Amino acid sequence: MSRHQGRESTGKSRMQMRGCACGCDNTLQLTKGDLSRRSFMAGAAAVAATGLAAPRALAQAPAEKPYRIDVHHHLSPPSYIQAIIDNHLGSPPQIKWTPEKSLADMDAAGVAVSMLSVTQPGVNFTSGEAARKLCRESNDYAAKLIADHPGRFGSFAMIPLADTEGSLKEIEYALDTLKADGIGLLTSYHDKWLGHPSFLPVMEELNRRKCVVYTHPTTADCCVNLMKTEPPTLVEWGTDTTRTIGDIVFSGNAQKFRDIKWIFSHAGGTMPFLIERFIGQPKIDKEFQPAVPDGALAELTRFYYDTAQTANKASMSALTAIIPTSQIVFGTDFPYRTAIDHVKGLRASGVFNEAQLKDIERGNAVKLLPRLNA
């Protein structure tokens, strides 16, 4: 994203560049062991009849031990907040984020661990040494949060993908020194998506390390402020996720780098709706066949997809029509949405049974990131 584009994104369009304008109350919390007024009063009356005071522990049902793992949870390190403010970017939830808000939201929904990542625009608004420095400071800050709150956080480290040398250095530092759980990428970098040849050295290293790579949508250079009536969050981000999935598959990178474990946000964007085109393209144009010798579907079903902002019947029905439940992981998009939104939404969708929900909310992530089983 150029500085010129950054200036265009002030005011109303600043919200268009990032975030959910959903008006969600990010402080929503559940009361543990919530009892109905009727049952509480009946119990209190019974205790009163004995002339004994009701112990507080008896007034609450046992709390369920937190077990959920959120793979799509954003942090905003202090230096990153200052950088986006200086460049007239960001949104209120992003700028006002704190670790305490994250922990409160997690506790309200039984989330044991959240995987932290810096959201868009990443470092697309800067370059060179400034981008490298911002990635390093952000990754160091995430590592400190993990150390300060044992067992509550993990990290998908940010790298300056447009800078190959800088990316390779940060991958080494993040994974070997900070012990990050994986790498976080945007779906595009200016006018290049993740299958672009210029990214091959980084993809080779991520594949060598058998890395988990989490991706988050952004607005490519082509599509900044296309329509005044449609912010990029409405249509463009789902589309950019789909573009990068297609680029990874049809560039041959999915076949070539089979040890990269990809996570795509928001149920894969528009990919489930366009599945017939993904499957049919190699049959129509033979040029695409070498990239998918076993067919496009064989590649798509190996990827992972999160539930962020798609925990509803329409999205989950479309995704599960083509993707096995084993490849779906729990994501919330905090601080733009709450974890409890997604806990409730997945259950209200009627798509999953209880065993499948447990897999989505924990089991599948543990298989992907075994250290989280501790």
Contacts in CASP RR format, 6 or more apart in sequence:
PFRMAT RR
TARGET T0000
AUTHOR 0000-0000-0000
METHOD contacts of the structure
MODEL  1
MSRHQGRESTGKSRMQMRGCACGCDNTLQLTKGDLSRRSFMAGAAAVAAT
GLAAPRALAQAPAEKPYRIDVHHHLSPPSYIQAIIDNHLGSPPQIKWTPE
KSLADMDAAGVAVSMLSVTQPGVNFTSGEAARKLCRESNDYAAKLIADHP
GRFGSFAMIPLADTEGSLKEIEYALDTLKADGIGLLTSYHDKWLGHPSFL
PVMEELNRRKCVVYTHPTTADCCVNLMKTEPPTLVEWGTDTTRTIGDIVF
SGNAQKFRDIKWIFSHAGGTMPFLIERFIGQPKIDKEFQPAVPDGALAEL
TRFYYDTAQTANKASMSALTAIIPTSQIVFGTDFPYRTAIDHVKGLRASG
VFNEAQLKDIERGNAVKLLPRLNA
1 121 0 8 1.000
1 124 0 8 1.000
1 125 0 8 1.000
1 190 0 8 1.000
1 218 0 8 1.000
1 219 0 8 1.000
1 221 0 8 1.000
1 224 0 8 1.000
2 125 0 8 1.000
2 221 0 8 1.000
3 87 0 8 1.000
3 125 0 8 1.000
5 221 0 8 1.000
5 224 0 8 1.000
5 225 0 8 1.000
6 17 0 8 1.000
6 87 0 8 1.000
6 88 0 8 1.000
6 89 0 8 1.000
6 125 0 8 1.000
7 88 0 8 1.000
8 224 0 8 1.000
8 225 0 8 1.000
9 16 0 8 1.000
9 17 0 8 1.000
9 88 0 8 1.000
9 89 0 8 1.000
9 224 0 8 1.000
9 225 0 8 1.000
10 88 0 8 1.000
13 225 0 8 1.000
13 231 0 8 1.000
14 88 0 8 1.000
14 89 0 8 1.000
14 90 0 8 1.000
14 91 0 8 1.000
15 21 0 8 1.000
15 91 0 8 1.000
15 231 0 8 1.000
16 225 0 8 1.000
16 231 0 8 1.000
16 232 0 8 1.000
16 233 0 8 1.000
17 89 0 8 1.000
17 90 0 8 1.000
17 91 0 8 1.000
17 120 0 8 1.000
17 121 0 8 1.000
17 219 0 8 1.000
17 224 0 8 1.000
17 231 0 8 1.000
17 232 0 8 1.000
18 89 0 8 1.000
18 90 0 8 1.000
18 91 0 8 1.000
18 94 0 8 1.000
18 119 0 8 1.000
18 120 0 8 1.000
18 121 0 8 1.000
18 233 0 8 1.000
19 91 0 8 1.000
19 93 0 8 1.000
19 94 0 8 1.000
19 119 0 8 1.000
19 233 0 8 1.000
19 336 0 8 1.000
20 93 0 8 1.000
20 233 0 8 1.000
20 309 0 8 1.000
20 333 0 8 1.000
20 336 0 8 1.000
20 337 0 8 1.000
21 231 0 8 1.000
21 233 0 8 1.000
22 336 0 8 1.000
22 337 0 8 1.000
24 336 0 8 1.000
24 337 0 8 1.000
24 338 0 8 1.000
24 341 0 8 1.000
25 338 0 8 1.000
26 93 0 8 1.000
26 101 0 8 1.000
26 105 0 8 1.000
26 334 0 8 1.000
26 335 0 8 1.000
26 338 0 8 1.000
27 101 0 8 1.000
27 104 0 8 1.000
28 105 0 8 1.000
28 108 0 8 1.000
28 338 0 8 1.000
28 340 0 8 1.000
29 104 0 8 1.000
29 105 0 8 1.000
29 107 0 8 1.000
29 108 0 8 1.000
30 108 0 8 1.000
30 109 0 8 1.000
30 340 0 8 1.000
32 60 0 8 1.000
32 61 0 8 1.000
32 63 0 8 1.000
33 60 0 8 1.000
33 61 0 8 1.000
33 62 0 8 1.000
33 63 0 8 1.000
35 59 0 8 1.000
35 60 0 8 1.000
35 61 0 8 1.000
40 59 0 8 1.000
43 54 0 8 1.000
44 54 0 8 1.000
44 59 0 8 1.000
47 53 0 8 1.000
47 54 0 8 1.000
47 58 0 8 1.000
48 54 0 8 1.000
64 110 0 8 1.000
65 112 0 8 1.000
66 106 0 8 1.000
66 107 0 8 1.000
66 110 0 8 1.000
66 111 0 8 1.000
66 112 0 8 1.000
67 110 0 8 1.000
67 112 0 8 1.000
67 358 0 8 1.000
67 361 0 8 1.000
67 362 0 8 1.000
68 109 0 8 1.000
68 110 0 8 1.000
68 111 0 8 1.000
68 112 0 8 1.000
68 330 0 8 1.000
68 339 0 8 1.000
68 343 0 8 1.000
68 361 0 8 1.000
68 362 0 8 1.000
69 111 0 8 1.000
69 112 0 8 1.000
69 113 0 8 1.000
69 114 0 8 1.000
69 115 0 8 1.000
69 329 0 8 1.000
69 330 0 8 1.000
69 361 0 8 1.000
69 362 0 8 1.000
69 363 0 8 1.000
69 365 0 8 1.000
69 366 0 8 1.000
69 369 0 8 1.000
69 372 0 8 1.000
70 106 0 8 1.000
70 111 0 8 1.000
70 113 0 8 1.000
70 114 0 8 1.000
70 115 0 8 1.000
70 330 0 8 1.000
70 331 0 8 1.000
70 332 0 8 1.000
70 334 0 8 1.000
70 339 0 8 1.000
71 115 0 8 1.000
71 214 0 8 1.000
71 263 0 8 1.000
71 306 0 8 1.000
71 329 0 8 1.000
71 330 0 8 1.000
71 331 0 8 1.000
71 365 0 8 1.000
72 115 0 8 1.000
72 117 0 8 1.000
72 214 0 8 1.000
72 216 0 8 1.000
72 265 0 8 1.000
72 306 0 8 1.000
72 308 0 8 1.000
72 331 0 8 1.000
72 332 0 8 1.000
72 333 0 8 1.000
72 334 0 8 1.000
73 102 0 8 1.000
73 114 0 8 1.000
73 115 0 8 1.000
73 116 0 8 1.000
73 117 0 8 1.000
73 331 0 8 1.000
73 332 0 8 1.000
73 333 0 8 1.000
73 334 0 8 1.000
74 94 0 8 1.000
74 97 0 8 1.000
74 116 0 8 1.000
74 117 0 8 1.000
74 118 0 8 1.000
74 119 0 8 1.000
74 333 0 8 1.000
74 334 0 8 1.000
74 335 0 8 1.000
74 336 0 8 1.000
75 97 0 8 1.000
75 99 0 8 1.000
75 102 0 8 1.000
75 116 0 8 1.000
75 117 0 8 1.000
75 118 0 8 1.000
75 141 0 8 1.000
75 142 0 8 1.000
75 145 0 8 1.000
76 94 0 8 1.000
76 95 0 8 1.000
76 97 0 8 1.000
76 118 0 8 1.000
77 118 0 8 1.000
77 137 0 8 1.000
77 138 0 8 1.000
77 141 0 8 1.000
77 142 0 8 1.000
78 141 0 8 1.000
79 134 0 8 1.000
79 137 0 8 1.000
79 138 0 8 1.000
79 141 0 8 1.000
80 118 0 8 1.000
80 134 0 8 1.000
80 137 0 8 1.000
80 138 0 8 1.000
81 94 0 8 1.000
81 95 0 8 1.000
81 97 0 8 1.000
83 125 0 8 1.000
83 126 0 8 1.000
83 134 0 8 1.000
84 90 0 8 1.000
84 94 0 8 1.000
84 95 0 8 1.000
84 121 0 8 1.000
84 125 0 8 1.000
85 95 0 8 1.000
87 125 0 8 1.000
87 126 0 8 1.000
89 121 0 8 1.000
89 125 0 8 1.000
90 121 0 8 1.000
93 335 0 8 1.000
93 336 0 8 1.000
94 119 0 8 1.000
94 335 0 8 1.000
96 335 0 8 1.000
97 335 0 8 1.000
99 145 0 8 1.000
99 148 0 8 1.000
99 149 0 8 1.000
101 335 0 8 1.000
102 114 0 8 1.000
102 334 0 8 1.000
102 335 0 8 1.000
103 149 0 8 1.000
103 152 0 8 1.000
105 111 0 8 1.000
105 332 0 8 1.000
105 334 0 8 1.000
105 335 0 8 1.000
105 338 0 8 1.000
105 339 0 8 1.000
105 340 0 8 1.000
106 112 0 8 1.000
106 114 0 8 1.000
106 152 0 8 1.000
106 339 0 8 1.000
108 338 0 8 1.000
108 339 0 8 1.000
108 340 0 8 1.000
109 338 0 8 1.000
109 339 0 8 1.000
109 340 0 8 1.000
109 342 0 8 1.000
109 343 0 8 1.000
110 339 0 8 1.000
110 343 0 8 1.000
111 332 0 8 1.000
111 339 0 8 1.000
112 151 0 8 1.000
112 152 0 8 1.000
112 362 0 8 1.000
113 151 0 8 1.000
113 152 0 8 1.000
113 153 0 8 1.000
113 154 0 8 1.000
113 372 0 8 1.000
114 152 0 8 1.000
114 153 0 8 1.000
114 154 0 8 1.000
114 334 0 8 1.000
115 153 0 8 1.000
115 154 0 8 1.000
115 155 0 8 1.000
115 156 0 8 1.000
115 181 0 8 1.000
115 214 0 8 1.000
115 369 0 8 1.000
116 142 0 8 1.000
116 145 0 8 1.000
116 146 0 8 1.000
116 153 0 8 1.000
116 154 0 8 1.000
116 155 0 8 1.000
116 156 0 8 1.000
117 155 0 8 1.000
117 156 0 8 1.000
117 158 0 8 1.000
117 184 0 8 1.000
117 214 0 8 1.000
117 216 0 8 1.000
118 138 0 8 1.000
118 158 0 8 1.000
119 216 0 8 1.000
120 186 0 8 1.000
120 216 0 8 1.000
120 217 0 8 1.000
120 218 0 8 1.000
120 219 0 8 1.000
121 186 0 8 1.000
121 218 0 8 1.000
121 219 0 8 1.000
122 158 0 8 1.000
122 186 0 8 1.000
122 218 0 8 1.000
123 131 0 8 1.000
123 134 0 8 1.000
123 135 0 8 1.000
123 158 0 8 1.000
123 160 0 8 1.000
124 162 0 8 1.000
124 186 0 8 1.000
124 189 0 8 1.000
124 190 0 8 1.000
124 218 0 8 1.000
126 134 0 8 1.000
127 160 0 8 1.000
127 162 0 8 1.000
127 163 0 8 1.000
128 160 0 8 1.000
128 163 0 8 1.000
131 160 0 8 1.000
131 162 0 8 1.000
131 163 0 8 1.000
132 160 0 8 1.000
132 163 0 8 1.000
132 166 0 8 1.000
132 169 0 8 1.000
132 170 0 8 1.000
135 157 0 8 1.000
135 158 0 8 1.000
135 159 0 8 1.000
135 160 0 8 1.000
135 170 0 8 1.000
136 170 0 8 1.000
136 173 0 8 1.000
138 158 0 8 1.000
139 155 0 8 1.000
139 157 0 8 1.000
139 158 0 8 1.000
139 170 0 8 1.000
139 173 0 8 1.000
139 174 0 8 1.000
139 178 0 8 1.000
139 180 0 8 1.000
140 178 0 8 1.000
142 153 0 8 1.000
142 154 0 8 1.000
142 155 0 8 1.000
142 157 0 8 1.000
142 178 0 8 1.000
142 180 0 8 1.000
143 155 0 8 1.000
143 178 0 8 1.000
143 179 0 8 1.000
143 180 0 8 1.000
145 153 0 8 1.000
146 152 0 8 1.000
146 153 0 8 1.000
146 154 0 8 1.000
146 155 0 8 1.000
151 374 0 8 1.000
154 180 0 8 1.000
154 181 0 8 1.000
154 372 0 8 1.000
155 174 0 8 1.000
155 178 0 8 1.000
155 180 0 8 1.000
155 181 0 8 1.000
155 182 0 8 1.000
156 180 0 8 1.000
156 181 0 8 1.000
156 182 0 8 1.000
156 183 0 8 1.000
156 184 0 8 1.000
156 212 0 8 1.000
156 213 0 8 1.000
156 214 0 8 1.000
157 170 0 8 1.000
157 171 0 8 1.000
157 174 0 8 1.000
157 175 0 8 1.000
157 178 0 8 1.000
157 180 0 8 1.000
157 182 0 8 1.000
157 183 0 8 1.000
157 184 0 8 1.000
158 170 0 8 1.000
158 184 0 8 1.000
159 166 0 8 1.000
159 167 0 8 1.000
159 170 0 8 1.000
159 171 0 8 1.000
159 174 0 8 1.000
159 183 0 8 1.000
159 184 0 8 1.000
159 185 0 8 1.000
159 202 0 8 1.000
160 166 0 8 1.000
160 167 0 8 1.000
160 170 0 8 1.000
161 167 0 8 1.000
161 185 0 8 1.000
161 186 0 8 1.000
161 189 0 8 1.000
161 199 0 8 1.000
161 202 0 8 1.000
162 189 0 8 1.000
162 190 0 8 1.000
162 192 0 8 1.000
164 198 0 8 1.000
164 199 0 8 1.000
164 201 0 8 1.000
164 202 0 8 1.000
167 202 0 8 1.000
168 201 0 8 1.000
168 202 0 8 1.000
168 205 0 8 1.000
171 183 0 8 1.000
171 202 0 8 1.000
171 205 0 8 1.000
171 206 0 8 1.000
171 209 0 8 1.000
171 211 0 8 1.000
174 180 0 8 1.000
174 182 0 8 1.000
174 183 0 8 1.000
175 182 0 8 1.000
175 183 0 8 1.000
175 209 0 8 1.000
175 211 0 8 1.000
181 212 0 8 1.000
181 369 0 8 1.000
181 371 0 8 1.000
181 372 0 8 1.000
182 211 0 8 1.000
182 212 0 8 1.000
182 213 0 8 1.000
182 214 0 8 1.000
183 206 0 8 1.000
183 211 0 8 1.000
183 212 0 8 1.000
183 213 0 8 1.000
183 214 0 8 1.000
184 213 0 8 1.000
184 214 0 8 1.000
184 215 0 8 1.000
184 216 0 8 1.000
185 194 0 8 1.000
185 213 0 8 1.000
185 214 0 8 1.000
185 215 0 8 1.000
185 216 0 8 1.000
186 215 0 8 1.000
186 216 0 8 1.000
186 217 0 8 1.000
186 218 0 8 1.000
187 193 0 8 1.000
187 194 0 8 1.000
187 215 0 8 1.000
187 216 0 8 1.000
187 217 0 8 1.000
187 218 0 8 1.000
187 220 0 8 1.000
187 237 0 8 1.000
187 240 0 8 1.000
187 241 0 8 1.000
187 243 0 8 1.000
187 244 0 8 1.000
188 194 0 8 1.000
188 218 0 8 1.000
188 220 0 8 1.000
188 240 0 8 1.000
188 243 0 8 1.000
188 244 0 8 1.000
190 220 0 8 1.000
190 221 0 8 1.000
191 220 0 8 1.000
191 221 0 8 1.000
191 222 0 8 1.000
192 198 0 8 1.000
192 199 0 8 1.000
193 220 0 8 1.000
193 240 0 8 1.000
193 243 0 8 1.000
193 244 0 8 1.000
193 246 0 8 1.000
193 247 0 8 1.000
193 248 0 8 1.000
194 203 0 8 1.000
194 215 0 8 1.000
194 244 0 8 1.000
194 247 0 8 1.000
194 248 0 8 1.000
194 253 0 8 1.000
195 203 0 8 1.000
195 244 0 8 1.000
195 247 0 8 1.000
195 248 0 8 1.000
195 251 0 8 1.000
195 252 0 8 1.000
195 253 0 8 1.000
196 247 0 8 1.000
196 251 0 8 1.000
197 251 0 8 1.000
203 253 0 8 1.000
203 257 0 8 1.000
203 260 0 8 1.000
204 257 0 8 1.000
206 213 0 8 1.000
206 257 0 8 1.000
206 260 0 8 1.000
207 256 0 8 1.000
207 257 0 8 1.000
207 258 0 8 1.000
207 259 0 8 1.000
207 260 0 8 1.000
208 259 0 8 1.000
210 259 0 8 1.000
210 260 0 8 1.000
210 261 0 8 1.000
211 259 0 8 1.000
211 260 0 8 1.000
211 261 0 8 1.000
212 261 0 8 1.000
212 263 0 8 1.000
212 368 0 8 1.000
212 369 0 8 1.000
213 260 0 8 1.000
213 261 0 8 1.000
213 262 0 8 1.000
213 263 0 8 1.000
214 263 0 8 1.000
214 265 0 8 1.000
215 241 0 8 1.000
215 244 0 8 1.000
215 262 0 8 1.000
215 263 0 8 1.000
215 264 0 8 1.000
215 265 0 8 1.000
216 265 0 8 1.000
217 236 0 8 1.000
217 237 0 8 1.000
217 238 0 8 1.000
217 240 0 8 1.000
217 241 0 8 1.000
217 265 0 8 1.000
217 266 0 8 1.000
217 269 0 8 1.000
218 237 0 8 1.000
218 240 0 8 1.000
219 232 0 8 1.000
219 236 0 8 1.000
219 237 0 8 1.000
219 240 0 8 1.000
220 240 0 8 1.000
220 243 0 8 1.000
223 232 0 8 1.000
223 236 0 8 1.000
223 239 0 8 1.000
223 240 0 8 1.000
224 232 0 8 1.000
226 232 0 8 1.000
226 236 0 8 1.000
230 236 0 8 1.000
237 266 0 8 1.000
237 269 0 8 1.000
238 266 0 8 1.000
238 268 0 8 1.000
238 269 0 8 1.000
238 270 0 8 1.000
239 269 0 8 1.000
239 270 0 8 1.000
241 264 0 8 1.000
241 265 0 8 1.000
241 266 0 8 1.000
241 268 0 8 1.000
241 269 0 8 1.000
241 270 0 8 1.000
241 271 0 8 1.000
242 268 0 8 1.000
242 269 0 8 1.000
242 270 0 8 1.000
242 271 0 8 1.000
242 274 0 8 1.000
244 264 0 8 1.000
245 264 0 8 1.000
245 268 0 8 1.000
245 271 0 8 1.000
245 300 0 8 1.000
245 303 0 8 1.000
246 271 0 8 1.000
246 278 0 8 1.000
247 253 0 8 1.000
248 254 0 8 1.000
248 262 0 8 1.000
249 278 0 8 1.000
249 291 0 8 1.000
249 292 0 8 1.000
249 296 0 8 1.000
249 299 0 8 1.000
249 300 0 8 1.000
250 281 0 8 1.000
250 288 0 8 1.000
250 291 0 8 1.000
250 292 0 8 1.000
250 296 0 8 1.000
251 291 0 8 1.000
252 290 0 8 1.000
252 291 0 8 1.000
252 292 0 8 1.000
254 291 0 8 1.000
254 292 0 8 1.000
254 299 0 8 1.000
254 302 0 8 1.000
254 303 0 8 1.000
255 291 0 8 1.000
255 292 0 8 1.000
255 293 0 8 1.000
255 299 0 8 1.000
258 302 0 8 1.000
261 304 0 8 1.000
261 368 0 8 1.000
262 303 0 8 1.000
262 304 0 8 1.000
263 303 0 8 1.000
263 304 0 8 1.000
263 305 0 8 1.000
263 306 0 8 1.000
263 329 0 8 1.000
263 368 0 8 1.000
264 271 0 8 1.000
264 303 0 8 1.000
264 304 0 8 1.000
264 305 0 8 1.000
264 306 0 8 1.000
265 306 0 8 1.000
265 308 0 8 1.000
265 333 0 8 1.000
266 306 0 8 1.000
266 308 0 8 1.000
266 309 0 8 1.000
266 310 0 8 1.000
267 305 0 8 1.000
267 306 0 8 1.000
267 307 0 8 1.000
267 310 0 8 1.000
267 315 0 8 1.000
267 316 0 8 1.000
267 318 0 8 1.000
267 319 0 8 1.000
268 305 0 8 1.000
268 319 0 8 1.000
269 310 0 8 1.000
271 278 0 8 1.000
271 300 0 8 1.000
272 315 0 8 1.000
272 318 0 8 1.000
272 319 0 8 1.000
272 321 0 8 1.000
272 322 0 8 1.000
272 323 0 8 1.000
273 318 0 8 1.000
275 297 0 8 1.000
275 300 0 8 1.000
275 321 0 8 1.000
275 322 0 8 1.000
278 296 0 8 1.000
278 297 0 8 1.000
278 300 0 8 1.000
279 295 0 8 1.000
279 296 0 8 1.000
279 297 0 8 1.000
280 296 0 8 1.000
281 288 0 8 1.000
281 296 0 8 1.000
282 288 0 8 1.000
282 289 0 8 1.000
282 291 0 8 1.000
282 292 0 8 1.000
282 295 0 8 1.000
282 296 0 8 1.000
292 298 0 8 1.000
292 299 0 8 1.000
297 322 0 8 1.000
300 322 0 8 1.000
300 323 0 8 1.000
301 322 0 8 1.000
301 323 0 8 1.000
301 324 0 8 1.000
301 327 0 8 1.000
302 327 0 8 1.000
303 323 0 8 1.000
303 327 0 8 1.000
304 327 0 8 1.000
304 328 0 8 1.000
304 329 0 8 1.000
304 364 0 8 1.000
304 368 0 8 1.000
305 319 0 8 1.000
305 323 0 8 1.000
305 327 0 8 1.000
305 328 0 8 1.000
305 329 0 8 1.000
306 328 0 8 1.000
306 329 0 8 1.000
306 330 0 8 1.000
306 331 0 8 1.000
307 316 0 8 1.000
307 328 0 8 1.000
307 329 0 8 1.000
307 330 0 8 1.000
307 331 0 8 1.000
307 332 0 8 1.000
307 342 0 8 1.000
307 346 0 8 1.000
307 360 0 8 1.000
308 331 0 8 1.000
308 332 0 8 1.000
308 333 0 8 1.000
308 337 0 8 1.000
308 342 0 8 1.000
309 333 0 8 1.000
309 336 0 8 1.000
309 337 0 8 1.000
310 316 0 8 1.000
310 319 0 8 1.000
311 341 0 8 1.000
311 342 0 8 1.000
311 344 0 8 1.000
311 345 0 8 1.000
311 346 0 8 1.000
311 349 0 8 1.000
312 345 0 8 1.000
312 348 0 8 1.000
312 349 0 8 1.000
313 348 0 8 1.000
313 349 0 8 1.000
313 350 0 8 1.000
313 351 0 8 1.000
316 346 0 8 1.000
316 349 0 8 1.000
316 351 0 8 1.000
316 352 0 8 1.000
317 349 0 8 1.000
317 351 0 8 1.000
319 328 0 8 1.000
320 328 0 8 1.000
320 351 0 8 1.000
325 352 0 8 1.000
325 356 0 8 1.000
325 359 0 8 1.000
325 360 0 8 1.000
325 364 0 8 1.000
326 359 0 8 1.000
326 364 0 8 1.000
326 367 0 8 1.000
327 364 0 8 1.000
328 359 0 8 1.000
328 360 0 8 1.000
328 364 0 8 1.000
329 360 0 8 1.000
329 364 0 8 1.000
329 365 0 8 1.000
329 368 0 8 1.000
330 342 0 8 1.000
330 346 0 8 1.000
330 360 0 8 1.000
330 361 0 8 1.000
330 362 0 8 1.000
330 365 0 8 1.000
331 342 0 8 1.000
332 338 0 8 1.000
332 339 0 8 1.000
332 341 0 8 1.000
332 342 0 8 1.000
343 361 0 8 1.000
346 352 0 8 1.000
346 357 0 8 1.000
346 360 0 8 1.000
346 361 0 8 1.000
347 357 0 8 1.000
352 360 0 8 1.000
365 372 0 8 1.000
366 372 0 8 1.000
366 373 0 8 1.000
END
